[in-house]
Amino acid sequence: MGVSNKNAQDNIQPKGNKKPIQVLHISKKDTQKIDNEQTNSLKEIKKEDIAIKPQIIKNDSVKKIEDNNENTNDFDISQQNLTQQDLNRPLNLSDQNTDFQLERTVDEFDFDESAFLEALNANEPIGATGETISGKVIAIESDGLYVDIGGKAPGYMPKKECCLGVITNFKEKFSIGLEMEVLVIKEQNADGMVTVSARALILRQSWEKVSSSAKNGELINVLINGFNRGGLTCDVDGLRGFIPRSQIEDGQDYQSFVGKTLKVAFLEVNPESRKLVLSEKKASLVSKLTSLELGQLIEGEVLAVKPYGFFIDLGGASGLLHQSSLTNGSIRSLREVFREGEMIKALISEIDLEKGRIGLNTALLENSAGELIIDKQKVMQEATERALKTKALFDKKEQDK
């Protein structure tokens, strides 16, 4: 039976030369000492940095700003004594001793309105598209002209826009200093130069002229310069005119009219589509219309009966007797008054040369409403005498135009 030794563990010797682990005990006083030493070292480093930092030299402007800041701080400190009631009270300038003066000073940016408008006008572009301008030729090139139009840059006119037709000798036709009217066809480019045309202006004036002639029912003489499958072609003040075969008196041999002169009237004038249609037949009609007068009594044959009236043959021209101008009475059917092939008398109440139209009237021949229906023969027999009574009415209508 062995004997236990309680101190056996303490008596165990370590093998080899290994030393036992030593535990370092640090007291609280030692920890505080280390912290103080670190703090002192940091302070010394900071002092060295302060010593190295360069000194800032303040000029007068910086000092002035700092003085103003100090004054502002003083003002803010003095305001700290204000109560909330004082802050909510509205500001009354009359209680202040300081006078506020608002004064506007003139600086280099001020200028009057007239100078501003003058500056705008000086830079305003000259020559909008479609505008007519008078100018003077200042330079001639092989491909066009330069025209002074009063802008910051001259207008350029291409050779093909200088006139109608083909130019054989360009420099002889135009000379420096030649004054001319031109039409702006293209607005200014980046250099302020516009494109102008004398040809376009001539064509515009030609369209205006033929439009006025057509409205007045005028007749013109044209030289036939060509033909195609549909009819004849001609020139009208630089414009290309066309005469359909159906509007030629002798349309069977229409090709033989080339090189001859025909009297024609205007059928259609449209500048936008550049459509100019003429008629020889209408010219014959207009020639007859010009010999007629308002209030004139005519006699003709009823060509056709339409729902709205009668067409009357006037010997190469036709007139319309509208149902509203037939009688002052009421009718059930137009055929109970006149029939096709019947000869009648009527007054000319309208002459439209542009449309080649003649308006007729029989209601003015009645002495009472519906007399034409009751006794048509009597009205027709006394038509000449009754027409004299209405002449004064048409004379007054003519004067009012």
ABEGO torsion letter per residue (X at the ends): XBBBBAAAAAABBBBEABBBBBBBBBBAAAAAAAAAAAAAAAAAAAAAAAAABBBBBBBAAAAAAAAAAAAAAAAAAAAAABBAAAAABBBBAAABABBBBBBBBBBAABBBAAAAAAAAAAABBBGBBGBBBBBBBABBBAAEBBBBAGBABBBBBBAAAABBEBBABAAAABBBGBBBBBBBABBBBAAGBBBBBAAAAAAAAAAAAAAAAAAAGBBBBBBBABBBAAEBBBBBGGBBBBBBAAABABAABAAAABGBBBBBBBABBBAAAGBBBBBAAAAAAAAAAAABBBGBBBBBBBABBBAAEBBBBAGGBBBBBBAAAABABBBABAAAABBBGBBBBBBBABBBAAAGBBBBBAAAABABBGAAAABAAAAAAAAAAAAAAAAAAAAAAAAAX
